[in-house]
Amino acid sequence: ARVPIGSALDLGCGSGYQALLAAAHAEHVVATDVNPRALAFTRFNTLLNGAENVETREGDLLEPVGGERFVLIVSNPPHVLSPDTGFVFRDSGLEGDSLAEGLVRELPRHLEEGGFAHVLLSWAHAPDERPSEPVERWLEGSGCDALVLHHASYDPLAYAAGWNRPLRFDPAAYAAALDRWCGYYRRLGIEALAEGIVVIRRCGGSDTRVRTISPTPGSMISPPSSMQM
């Protein structure tokens, strides 16, 4: 059983799945999303599951929670590094990995002492550096430690091909998307893209310790099966 906690935040809640999981051991859960339709699904699912301790708020990223702090933050944001804006669940509309950087820098300010944030992210890194190095830079001076569960790194073409795989039955549209995405990465100087989960713990002090777990350290691999639709 999970340890009971006071407050939790599901940032970018979608249908509210993570908010419902948190509601089982948190006194109060705030579920936020920029998409009103997603919040409607969350409210429906909380009613369906009898979860009376979930509050929904509309707004972008951390804007709906102001200066509030939480014991637990969970988030599956629109983390894909994409030049497109057509899919709210996938495309943040922010350039490069600025969404990842912004969340890693800002989440510590919304954590209670000893609190945890779990967030699924994609970010860029240099081919000759450890995939976790950007995360380490973003967390400097935050008073937090972190665990980076590095799923994999991809070269730009493999990353673009994976996320645009639903277009594979329309060769012209698929080729156009790959050209557009790869051109976007070239413009931003992105040569490697990482995917993983970042777990942040607020522990006080100024030192930051980051541990990375990676099944394929230092390698570039083809798109994962989760991208194959």
Beta strands, then each sheet from edge to edge (+ up, - down):
strand 1: 5-11
strand 2: 26-33
strand 3: 54-58
strand 4: 70-75
strand 5: 111-124
strand 6: 144-154
strand 7: 193-202
strand 8: 210-213
sheet 1: 3+ 2+ 1+ 4+ 5+ 7- 6+ 8+
end
